[in-house]
Amino acid sequence: MAEVRLDDITKSFGNLTVIPELNLTVPDGSFTVLVGPSGCGKSTLLRMIAGLETPSRGRVLIGGRNVTEEEPSRREISMVFQSYALFPHMTVAQNIDFGLRLQKMPKLEREERVARAARILALESYLDRKPSQLSGGQRQRVAIGRSIVRNPKVFLLDEPLSNLDAALRGQMRVELAQLHRSLGATMIYVTHDQVEAMTLADQIVVMKDGRIEQVGAPMDLYDRPATEFVAAFIGSPKMNLLPGRSIGRQDVKTAGIRPEHIRVDGAEGTWAARAEVVETLGADTIAYMSAEGIDSITVRLPGHMRLKAGDRLFLTPEPANLHLYDEKGHRMEARA
């Protein structure tokens, strides 16, 4: 496989610069997820790695080779799109084999590669079926199989699970993680879903307005978000971001505390709060509460704790788990 490096990448459309001087290294063999809201530039970045967009400035290197000016077919990459893009009149085997036939690869080698991909993706029983006879998850596996048979150095995946229902997305996340482990491949995955990012990645790149907010392992971003934006984006339910004065810190612009790091006290606490909406999820109860001077505080409670709208509780944020941010939204080191 191969390391991917982006050096001072800039992308402009006319007078509009959507990605300004971005630098990023994707380690060889990593599963790197680009995550951020719609319009943040993550798909544009992926397309520049693929060669489907040309950088206005900067270099794209794959395996140490400058591929900035090379055609997509010469970059030894493979891309899986949001749409499956399968040929409806072809069987699963023919769809997987299609790119190899265009390369005029010998038939025996093509058959071996298709059989290997089908085995990896549990598609051996479906090779003679047409796409219309498959579920959404099976169609996505066929699209991934079409990439595997090419033996690329880098897999690029652009929101490949967004067309699936919640249950299938969960199943496919597990299958993609297993696929990465079995292939040891370099994978770059684009999504706006932070749950996908947290569960799949060994490196997450959080983007906003064409810039990188933070790069790191999932739990590093969760435990020490570098900016208010990352704090609010990573985690479900999202982190509470409150005025610094709510915790008695006038020198702090914003104080962040995750819902699971707020404890319920008996007769007193930092906030006297009232439950506005309660979601009972089984293992957890999520309560959306209000307090004096604070419109909304989200609290994660044990599922066995019975709570209903209108109930009043005293809440206290755990001091060791406070995240403090200055007026620019940058992380401050907590101090007593």
C-alpha positions in Angstrom: 0.0 0.0 0.0 1.1 3.6 0.2 1.3 6.8 2.2 -0.7 9.7 0.8 0.7 13.3 1.4 -0.9 16.6 0.5 1.6 19.5 0.4 0.2 23.1 0.5 -3.0 22.0 -1.4 -5.2 24.9 -2.5 -8.3 24.6 -4.5 -10.2 27.6 -6.0 -13.1 27.9 -8.3 -12.7 31.3 -9.9 -12.4 33.9 -7.1 -13.8 31.4 -4.5 -11.1 29.5 -2.6 -12.7 26.4 -1.0 -9.5 24.8 0.3 -6.7 27.2 1.4 -3.1 25.7 1.7 -3.9 22.4 3.3 -1.3 19.9 4.5 -2.1 16.4 5.5 -0.3 13.0 5.7 -2.3 9.8 5.5 0.0 7.0 6.9 0.6 3.8 4.9 -2.1 1.2 5.9 -4.2 3.6 7.9 -8.0 4.0 7.9 -8.3 7.8 7.7 -11.7 9.4 7.8 -12.3 12.9 6.6 -15.3 14.2 8.5 -17.2 17.5 8.6 -20.4 19.2 7.7 -21.7 19.4 4.1 -19.7 21.9 2.1 -16.5 21.7 4.3 -14.4 20.5 1.4 -13.9 16.9 2.3 -15.2 15.4 -1.0 -13.3 18.0 -3.0 -10.1 16.9 -1.2 -10.9 13.3 -2.0 -11.4 14.1 -5.6 -8.1 15.8 -5.8 -6.4 12.7 -4.4 -8.2 10.6 -7.0 -7.3 13.0 -9.8 -10.9 14.0 -10.6 -10.1 17.6 -9.6 -6.8 19.4 -10.2 -5.3 21.5 -7.3 -4.9 25.2 -8.0 -1.6 24.9 -6.1 0.3 22.3 -4.2 1.2 18.6 -4.7 -0.4 15.2 -4.2 2.0 12.4 -3.4 1.1 8.7 -3.3 3.8 6.4 -2.1 6.3 9.2 -2.4 5.5 9.8 -6.1 4.2 13.2 -7.2 1.0 12.3 -9.0 -0.5 15.9 -9.1 -0.5 16.0 -12.9 -1.2 12.3 -13.5 -4.4 10.8 -14.9 -6.6 8.9 -12.3 -5.9 5.6 -14.1 -2.2 6.0 -13.4 -2.4 6.8 -9.7 -3.0 3.2 -8.5 -6.1 4.2 -6.5 -9.6 2.9 -6.5 -12.7 4.9 -5.6 -16.1 3.8 -4.2 -18.8 6.3 -4.6 -22.1 7.1 -2.8 -24.0 5.5 -5.6 -23.2 1.9 -6.4 -22.9 2.6 -10.1 -23.5 -1.1 -11.0 -24.5 -2.2 -14.5 -28.1 -3.6 -14.1 -27.8 -6.0 -17.1 -24.6 -7.6 -15.8 -24.2 -10.3 -13.1 -22.3 -9.6 -9.9 -19.3 -11.4 -11.3 -19.4 -9.4 -14.5 -19.7 -6.1 -12.5 -16.7 -7.0 -10.4 -14.7 -8.1 -13.5 -15.6 -5.1 -15.7 -12.5 -3.0 -15.0 -10.2 -5.9 -15.5 -11.7 -6.7 -18.8 -11.1 -3.1 -19.9 -7.5 -3.6 -19.0 -7.4 -6.8 -21.2 -6.2 -8.8 -18.3 -6.0 -12.6 -19.0 -9.1 -14.5 -18.2 -7.6 -16.9 -15.7 -6.1 -14.0 -13.6 -9.4 -12.1 -13.8 -11.3 -15.2 -12.5 -8.9 -15.6 -9.7 -9.2 -12.0 -8.6 -13.0 -12.0 -8.8 -13.1 -15.3 -6.7 -10.8 -13.7 -4.1 -12.9 -10.5 -3.8 -16.1 -12.6 -3.6 -14.6 -14.7 -0.8 -13.5 -11.6 1.2 -16.9 -9.9 0.8 -19.0 -13.0 1.3 -20.4 -12.7 -2.2 -19.6 -16.2 -3.5 -23.3 -17.2 -3.5 -24.4 -14.2 -5.4 -22.0 -14.1 -8.4 -24.7 -15.1 -10.9 -27.3 -12.7 -9.7 -28.2 -9.3 -11.1 -28.0 -6.1 -9.0 -31.8 -5.9 -8.8 -31.8 -9.2 -6.9 -29.5 -7.9 -4.2 -30.0 -5.8 -1.0 -28.5 -2.4 -0.6 -25.7 -3.8 1.5 -24.9 -6.5 -1.0 -24.8 -4.0 -3.8 -22.3 -1.9 -1.9 -20.2 -4.9 -1.3 -20.2 -5.5 -5.1 -19.0 -1.9 -5.6 -16.2 -2.5 -3.1 -15.3 -5.8 -4.8 -14.9 -3.9 -8.1 -12.2 -1.9 -6.3 -10.5 -4.8 -4.5 -9.8 -6.7 -7.8 -7.7 -3.9 -9.1 -5.2 -4.3 -6.2 -4.9 -0.5 -5.7 -2.4 1.2 -3.4 -5.1 3.4 -1.9 -8.9 3.0 -1.5 -11.0 6.1 -1.6 -14.5 5.9 -0.3 -16.9 8.9 -0.7 -19.9 8.5 1.7 -20.5 4.8 0.6 -23.0 4.0 3.3 -25.3 7.1 3.1 -27.9 5.3 1.0 -28.4 2.5 3.5 -30.8 2.3 6.3 -29.6 2.5 9.9 -29.3 -1.3 10.5 -27.4 -1.9 7.2 -25.1 1.1 7.9 -24.2 -0.5 11.2 -23.6 -3.9 9.6 -21.5 -2.4 6.8 -19.3 -0.4 9.3 -18.3 -3.7 10.8 -17.7 -5.3 7.4 -15.5 -2.3 6.3 -13.5 -2.5 9.5 -12.9 -6.2 8.9 -12.0 -5.6 5.3 -9.4 -3.0 6.3 -7.8 -5.4 8.7 -7.7 -8.3 6.2 -6.3 -6.2 3.4 -4.0 -3.9 5.4 -4.9 -1.3 2.9 -4.6 2.5 3.0 -8.1 3.7 3.1 -9.4 7.3 3.0 -13.1 7.6 3.8 -15.3 10.7 3.6 -18.4 11.1 5.7 -20.4 13.7 7.5 -21.4 11.1 10.2 -19.2 11.4 13.2 -20.4 8.0 14.5 -18.9 6.4 11.3 -15.7 8.4 11.9 -15.4 7.3 15.5 -16.1 3.6 14.8 -14.1 3.1 11.6 -11.0 5.4 11.8 -7.6 5.1 13.3 -7.0 8.7 12.2 -9.8 11.3 12.0 -9.4 14.6 10.1 -12.1 17.1 11.2 -12.7 19.8 8.5 -14.5 23.1 8.6 -14.6 25.7 5.7 -11.9 23.9 3.8 -9.5 23.9 6.7 -8.4 21.1 9.1 -9.5 21.8 12.6 -7.8 18.7 14.2 -6.2 15.5 13.2 -5.8 12.5 15.6 -7.0 9.2 16.9 -10.7 9.0 17.6 -10.4 9.0 21.4 -7.7 11.8 21.3 -10.3 14.0 19.6 -13.0 12.9 22.0 -10.9 13.4 25.1 -9.1 16.6 24.0 -11.0 18.5 21.3 -8.7 21.3 20.1 -11.5 23.7 19.2 -15.1 24.4 20.1 -16.1 23.2 16.6 -14.4 19.8 17.2 -15.9 19.6 20.7 -19.4 20.1 19.3 -18.9 17.8 16.3 -17.4 14.7 17.9 -19.6 12.8 20.3 -23.2 11.8 20.4 -25.1 13.3 22.1 -22.9 16.3 21.4 -20.9 18.1 24.1 -22.6 20.9 26.1 -21.0 24.2 25.4 -21.9 26.7 28.0 -20.8 30.3 29.0 -17.7 30.2 31.3 -19.6 32.1 34.0 -21.9 29.1 34.4 -19.0 27.3 36.1 -17.8 30.5 37.9 -15.0 31.2 35.4 -15.1 34.7 34.1 -11.7 34.2 32.3 -13.2 31.5 30.1 -15.4 32.2 27.1 -16.9 28.7 26.8 -16.9 25.7 29.0 -17.5 22.3 27.5 -18.8 19.2 29.3 -20.0 15.9 27.8 -23.4 14.6 28.8 -21.9 11.6 30.6 -19.6 13.8 32.7 -22.4 15.5 34.5 -23.4 13.9 37.8 -26.8 14.1 39.6 -26.5 15.4 43.2 -29.0 15.1 46.0 -29.9 18.4 47.7 -27.5 20.8 46.0 -25.2 21.1 43.0 -23.8 23.6 40.5 -27.1 23.9 38.6 -30.7 23.5 39.8 -32.1 22.0 36.6 -35.5 21.0 35.2 -36.1 18.1 32.7 -37.7 19.4 29.5 -37.5 16.3 27.3 -36.5 12.8 28.3 -35.4 10.1 25.8 -35.4 6.5 27.3 -33.1 4.4 25.2 -32.8 1.3 27.3 -29.2 1.2 28.5 -29.2 5.0 28.7 -31.6 7.8 29.4 -30.9 11.2 27.6 -32.3 14.2 29.4 -32.5 17.7 27.9 -32.7 20.1 30.8 -32.7 23.8 31.5 -31.3 25.8 34.4 -31.1 29.4 35.4 -29.2 31.3 32.8 -28.8 28.1 30.7 -31.3 27.2 28.0 -30.2 23.6 27.5 -28.0 21.0 29.2 -27.9 17.5 27.9 -27.3 14.8 30.4 -26.6 11.0 29.9 -28.0 9.0 32.7 -28.2 5.2 33.5 -31.2 3.6 31.7 -32.7 2.4 35.0 -33.0 6.0 36.3 -36.6 7.0 36.0 -37.1 10.6 34.9 -39.9 12.5 33.3 -40.4 15.9 31.9 -40.9 18.5 34.7 -38.7 16.6 37.2 -36.1 18.8 39.0 -32.5 17.7 39.7 -29.3 19.2 41.0 -26.4 18.8 38.4 -22.7 19.2 38.8 -20.1 19.0 36.0 -17.1 16.8 36.8 -14.2 19.3 37.2 -11.6 16.9 35.7 -13.7 16.6 32.5 -14.3 20.3 31.8 -13.0 21.6 28.4 -12.2 25.3 28.4 -12.1 27.5 25.3 -11.0 31.1 24.8 -12.6 33.9 22.8 -11.2 32.4 19.5 -12.7 29.0 20.3 -9.2 27.4 21.0 -8.6 25.0 23.8 -7.3 26.3 27.1 -5.5 24.2 29.7 -7.9 23.6 32.6 -6.8 24.9 36.0 -8.4 24.9 39.4 
